[in-house]
């Protein structure tokens, strides 16, 4: 780094100057022309202040949460509140609203297993291969940051779950995708999603190429982590050439 005196920095109107000498805390770094303080020292002091503020806020929030939990634990056990909630839940309007909510959100995730723990009922989503397929589609669109698409995701795919499963299991000894998941296999995109989002600007085309059956493969967990987002691999280069010609994308 070039040595610049403070006088020269003031004349040239520079923000920093560098002497090459350590400060009182032992940092050899640039210094501010106004104030003569070391930049590393100012950064460390700012980090400490921010950490103190964050810790104090976090402790306050934790205390407030505990107070709220204690208050509502007593409040919801009152007989007046219990009667009021029963009356509210017995209304036909609220029952209809709950039905609509269940159809919209809960039924999408597949079959539900209800378990009782004390007085609380908890829903466990059974991990079916169909449910995982839906989640995989949602995750790809989220990772591509496609946002709102002009058409529905199912219309853009152009294939059913059965075709998807058949294509992935081709050439393997697995009876179904559930068995493959149990053995630690992942459904992998041959062309990384980051490469798609950087080179293609059309959202619908990004999604179609990412979810194309020729772009999907079953990979072991370790191999998938090793591959990650590498584009230099020969298999990936071949897949890019094939898919780009299929969808008429110019490289």
Secondary structure as GFF3:
##gff-version 3
##sequence-region A 1 251
A	DSSP	alpha_helix	6	12	.	.	.	ID=ss1
A	DSSP	beta_strand	16	17	.	.	.	ID=ss2
A	DSSP	beta_strand	31	32	.	.	.	ID=ss3
A	DSSP	alpha_helix	39	75	.	.	.	ID=ss4
A	DSSP	alpha_helix	79	90	.	.	.	ID=ss5
A	DSSP	alpha_helix	92	101	.	.	.	ID=ss6
A	DSSP	pi_helix	102	106	.	.	.	ID=ss7
A	DSSP	three_ten_helix	107	109	.	.	.	ID=ss8
A	DSSP	beta_strand	112	117	.	.	.	ID=ss9
A	DSSP	beta_strand	120	125	.	.	.	ID=ss10
A	DSSP	alpha_helix	129	144	.	.	.	ID=ss11
A	DSSP	alpha_helix	153	157	.	.	.	ID=ss12
A	DSSP	alpha_helix	161	168	.	.	.	ID=ss13
A	DSSP	alpha_helix	177	182	.	.	.	ID=ss14
A	DSSP	beta_strand	185	189	.	.	.	ID=ss15
A	DSSP	alpha_helix	193	199	.	.	.	ID=ss16
A	DSSP	alpha_helix	203	210	.	.	.	ID=ss17
A	DSSP	three_ten_helix	213	215	.	.	.	ID=ss18
A	DSSP	beta_strand	216	220	.	.	.	ID=ss19
A	DSSP	alpha_helix	221	227	.	.	.	ID=ss20
A	DSSP	alpha_helix	234	246	.	.	.	ID=ss21
###
